[in-house]
Amino acid sequence: MQRLVDDISDAAGRVDVFFQREKATRKFLIERIGFAAAQIVGPEPKVEIGRGNLELAKRDIVNAAYASRRKYMWQFTRLVARLSLPLLILGALCLTVASGPVTICGTTFTSPSWLPLVVIALWIPAGGGIGALTEFLLRPDALQYSDIMSFDPGRWDPKARFVIVMIVGYVTAFVLWSGVFSIGFGDHKLEDFTRDKPWLAIVIGFMTGFAFSSVRDRLISLRPKQTST
């Protein structure tokens, strides 16, 4: 019976964390778990019935998790479409202007020297959003009850995820530019994004979004370690 109590407590904890932004779903699932808990209350606990009710609740949790995942996917897809694609187009326009003098109505305009930096600033978050969305789409389709807590450990909403990936992308670009470490991409080096290959900024952003945990851990490893004296 103690094992059943522990399993009920664990299920309630998973629901409370995973569905924290979906109050109606969380309330429904907690009630389903409550049916199992009600069977072990009183002088004559019905452990087997309680276990059966808990298994049904677990099935409902997985089904709700599928629905939550689909909802999140479409939210993030719309966000990437609204932000990453315009940033790519705007960066391409800036790069066209930065490539040489532009003549409009007989007047020649010379682009400022800092315009390539604007292109980089636009393309890093654009690539980051696309990379994060790609990583999400490539996750396994099958979702098990045991995956609930590990599916999205950060519990970020789409906007927060986009902003965090963007910031980490900028930090990664700065570290590459400073020469702390070097990353190859085919015949290119990602640190060349500030020279004559601004398109590598898209690759840096994509890499950050697609392999966020690995990039984050690599940056954390650069943190100075405290030494005992």
C-alpha positions as CSV (number, residue, x, y, z in Angstrom):
1,M,0.0,0.0,0.0
2,Q,2.9,2.4,0.7
3,R,4.1,2.0,-2.8
4,L,0.6,3.0,-4.1
5,V,0.7,6.0,-1.8
6,D,4.1,7.0,-3.2
7,D,2.9,6.5,-6.8
8,I,-0.1,8.7,-6.2
9,S,2.0,11.4,-4.7
10,D,4.4,11.1,-7.7
11,A,1.6,11.4,-10.2
12,A,0.2,14.4,-8.5
13,G,3.6,16.1,-8.5
14,R,4.1,15.4,-12.2
15,V,0.7,16.9,-13.1
16,D,1.3,19.9,-10.9
17,V,4.6,20.7,-12.6
18,F,3.9,19.7,-16.2
19,F,0.5,21.3,-16.5
20,Q,1.2,24.4,-14.4
21,R,0.1,26.7,-17.2
22,E,-3.1,24.7,-18.0
23,K,-5.3,25.1,-14.9
24,A,-8.4,23.3,-16.3
25,T,-6.3,20.2,-17.4
26,R,-4.4,20.2,-14.1
27,K,-7.7,20.3,-12.1
28,F,-9.2,17.4,-14.1
29,L,-6.1,15.2,-13.8
30,I,-5.8,15.9,-10.0
31,E,-9.4,14.8,-9.7
32,R,-8.7,11.6,-11.6
33,I,-5.7,10.9,-9.3
34,G,-8.0,11.7,-6.3
35,F,-10.3,8.7,-7.3
36,A,-7.3,6.4,-6.7
37,A,-6.4,8.1,-3.4
38,A,-10.0,7.8,-2.2
39,Q,-9.8,4.0,-2.4
40,I,-7.0,3.7,0.2
41,V,-8.7,6.0,2.7
42,G,-10.6,4.4,5.6
43,P,-10.5,1.3,7.7
44,E,-10.7,-1.1,4.6
45,P,-8.4,0.3,1.9
46,K,-9.0,-1.1,-1.6
47,V,-5.5,-1.2,-2.9
48,E,-6.2,-3.1,-6.1
49,I,-9.1,-0.7,-7.1
50,G,-6.9,2.2,-6.2
51,R,-4.1,0.9,-8.4
52,G,-6.5,0.4,-11.3
53,N,-7.8,4.0,-10.9
54,L,-4.2,5.3,-10.8
55,E,-3.3,3.5,-14.1
56,L,-6.4,5.0,-15.7
57,A,-5.2,8.4,-14.4
58,K,-1.8,7.8,-15.9
59,R,-3.3,7.1,-19.2
60,D,-5.2,10.4,-19.0
61,I,-2.0,12.2,-18.1
62,V,-0.2,10.9,-21.2
63,N,-3.1,11.8,-23.4
64,A,-3.2,15.3,-21.9
65,A,0.6,15.6,-22.4
66,Y,0.2,14.8,-26.1
67,A,-2.4,17.6,-26.4
68,S,-0.2,20.0,-24.5
69,R,2.8,19.2,-26.7
70,R,0.8,19.8,-29.9
71,K,-0.4,23.2,-28.5
72,Y,3.1,24.2,-27.6
73,M,4.4,23.2,-31.0
74,W,1.9,25.3,-32.9
75,Q,2.5,28.3,-30.5
76,F,6.2,28.1,-31.1
77,T,5.8,27.5,-34.8
78,R,3.7,30.7,-35.1
79,L,6.2,32.6,-33.0
80,V,9.1,31.5,-35.3
81,A,7.1,32.4,-38.4
82,R,6.4,35.9,-37.0
83,L,9.9,36.6,-35.8
84,S,12.6,34.4,-37.4
85,L,11.4,34.8,-41.0
86,P,11.1,38.6,-40.9
87,L,14.5,38.8,-39.3
88,L,16.0,36.7,-42.0
89,I,14.5,38.9,-44.7
90,L,15.4,42.1,-43.0
91,G,19.0,40.8,-42.5
92,A,19.2,39.9,-46.2
93,L,18.1,43.4,-47.2
94,C,20.7,45.0,-44.9
95,L,23.3,42.7,-46.4
96,T,22.4,43.8,-49.9
97,V,22.7,47.4,-48.9
98,A,26.0,46.7,-47.1
99,S,27.5,45.0,-50.1
100,G,28.0,48.2,-52.0
101,P,26.6,51.7,-52.9
102,V,22.9,51.7,-53.7
103,T,21.5,54.2,-56.2
104,I,17.9,55.3,-55.7
105,C,16.3,57.9,-58.0
106,G,19.8,59.0,-59.2
107,T,21.1,59.4,-55.7
108,T,23.9,57.1,-54.5
109,F,23.8,56.0,-50.9
110,T,26.9,54.5,-49.2
111,S,26.1,52.0,-46.4
112,P,27.6,52.6,-43.0
113,S,30.4,50.4,-41.8
114,W,28.4,49.0,-38.9
115,L,25.6,47.6,-41.1
116,P,27.1,44.1,-41.3
117,L,26.9,44.0,-37.5
118,V,23.2,44.7,-37.8
119,V,22.9,41.7,-40.2
120,I,24.6,39.5,-37.6
121,A,22.4,40.8,-34.8
122,L,19.3,40.0,-36.9
123,W,20.4,36.6,-38.1
124,I,21.5,35.0,-34.8
125,P,18.0,35.1,-33.2
126,A,16.5,34.1,-36.6
127,G,18.7,31.0,-36.8
128,G,18.1,30.3,-33.1
129,G,14.3,30.2,-33.4
130,I,14.5,27.9,-36.4
131,G,17.0,25.6,-34.6
132,A,14.9,25.4,-31.5
133,L,11.8,24.6,-33.5
134,T,13.7,21.9,-35.5
135,E,14.9,20.3,-32.3
136,F,11.4,20.2,-31.0
137,L,10.0,18.7,-34.2
138,L,12.7,15.9,-34.2
139,R,11.8,14.7,-30.7
140,P,10.4,11.1,-30.6
141,D,6.7,11.0,-31.4
142,A,6.0,8.4,-28.7
143,L,5.4,9.9,-25.3
144,Q,5.5,7.7,-22.2
145,Y,4.4,8.4,-18.7
146,S,8.0,8.3,-17.6
147,D,8.9,11.0,-20.1
148,I,6.6,13.6,-18.5
149,M,9.2,15.2,-16.3
150,S,12.1,15.0,-18.8
151,F,10.1,16.2,-21.9
152,D,10.7,19.9,-21.2
153,P,12.7,20.4,-18.1
154,G,12.9,24.2,-18.5
155,R,9.1,24.6,-18.6
156,W,9.6,27.8,-20.7
157,D,6.8,29.3,-22.6
158,P,7.5,29.9,-26.4
159,K,8.4,33.6,-25.9
160,A,10.8,32.9,-23.0
161,R,12.4,30.1,-25.0
162,F,13.0,32.3,-28.0
163,V,14.5,35.1,-25.8
164,I,16.7,32.8,-23.9
165,V,18.0,31.1,-27.1
166,M,18.6,34.5,-28.6
167,I,20.7,35.7,-25.5
168,V,22.7,32.5,-25.4
169,G,23.3,32.8,-29.2
170,Y,24.7,36.3,-28.7
171,V,26.9,35.1,-25.9
172,T,28.1,32.2,-28.0
173,A,28.9,34.5,-30.9
174,F,30.9,36.8,-28.6
175,V,32.9,33.8,-27.2
176,L,33.7,32.7,-30.7
177,W,34.7,36.2,-31.8
178,S,37.0,36.5,-28.8
179,G,38.8,33.3,-29.8
180,V,38.1,31.4,-26.6
181,F,37.3,28.3,-28.7
182,S,36.8,27.5,-32.3
183,I,34.1,25.5,-34.0
184,G,34.3,24.2,-37.6
185,F,31.4,24.0,-40.0
186,G,32.5,22.2,-43.1
187,D,35.3,24.2,-44.6
188,H,34.4,27.2,-42.5
189,K,35.1,28.4,-39.0
190,L,32.1,29.9,-37.2
191,E,34.3,32.7,-35.7
192,D,34.6,34.1,-39.2
193,F,31.0,35.5,-39.0
194,T,32.4,38.9,-38.3
195,R,34.6,39.0,-41.3
196,D,33.3,38.3,-44.7
197,K,30.8,35.5,-43.8
198,P,27.9,37.0,-41.9
199,W,25.7,34.1,-43.0
200,L,27.5,32.1,-40.4
201,A,25.5,34.0,-37.8
202,I,22.5,32.0,-38.9
203,V,24.5,28.8,-38.3
204,I,25.6,30.0,-34.8
205,G,22.0,30.8,-34.0
206,F,20.7,27.5,-35.4
207,M,23.4,25.5,-33.5
208,T,22.4,27.3,-30.2
209,G,18.7,26.6,-30.6
210,F,19.1,23.0,-31.9
211,A,21.7,21.9,-29.4
212,F,20.9,24.3,-26.6
213,S,21.9,22.1,-23.7
214,S,25.3,21.3,-25.2
215,V,26.0,24.9,-26.0
216,R,24.9,26.0,-22.6
217,D,27.1,23.4,-20.9
218,R,30.0,24.4,-23.1
219,L,29.6,28.1,-22.0
220,I,29.2,27.1,-18.3
221,S,32.5,25.2,-18.5
222,L,34.3,28.5,-19.3
223,R,33.3,29.9,-15.9
224,P,36.3,30.4,-13.7
225,K,36.6,27.6,-11.1
226,Q,37.3,28.4,-7.5
227,T,40.6,27.0,-6.3
228,S,41.4,26.3,-2.7
229,T,44.3,28.2,-1.2
